[in-house]
């Protein structure tokens, strides 16, 4: 299913999500690669198969194979990191926060796409997965690279809308 077909299949109560999908796909704050990488990585983070399928179809014409793989990498490394860092920071015993995580994280040194692009995708996944620690780490990396607040917000908006569309799909079973 294409993204447009998915959007068109959303029920009337999801009119805001329809509108936001249109607006976000047309906005130009992010480069095409940044934008579509955020969409794809966020879709992966939701775990909703029909949303993933629609975004993979859309991304196949908008992102290189290396960028599509990097979006998968952002989604999977952040799936691990959001659980670990969120858990460690929720523990009452703060001693864990100073300990090395002991987890391989080479994916964060992504070489196949621009560092800013990958950081935006990791930020978007962190938003979908609701990890405040990870959000702050990736926002700080983007800030160090002079990424504007508006561009950071654009990535977070994409994550928010992907999460909302995934909720509609979960409510409806499968949107078709």
Steps between C-alpha positions, in 0.01 A plus 500: 500500500631844414519780753226686313276192503564460873425867558181478293388192698522676837156538658324833549604526864864504383455811284783674688738217418399517132563875497829469686627228267438726203660800668805309621570328169495841331697702755852606410673565834686171463680369195317225313732239650458636852122516466445159345755340731304640796178360356651159437689466831191618690281249317742222596489621860120468511513134399179535298548284190262685266661833592847352449396357163359835384812688606734241349313536170523879516863501611604263222466789253632771732794346688805310385534138611774612742270764654216247534738264679622785723137575595463135606821534694374814676177323593670190634786663689251736662266211584784370716621834633157637589428196715840499667536872571136549594522210746830612654367852547180377663681298764508658843861388531684763295828306516405324174508828310876530536570145388594413142204336327701205368305501173635519146391828339712525185188592301511846658819561301306460176719557195245442223304821559577846631533515881228766526258284301564198722467710817164635380382146437623384843325800657174412325521138616578620853182709488288206380649282774462779759852499640580840647865416555548400136305802376731731693818326383402517133367855525832605657690336210283685252541828689882455488467472123297822478173330406221751560220450749255499208676205334510307829129571544432380146655161582298479822179592313561216256549260792182625667291454187645154431408404856146636455450319169627179663240551774225529238622179336504323838147621576364401161690173470645572158414806297419389145 
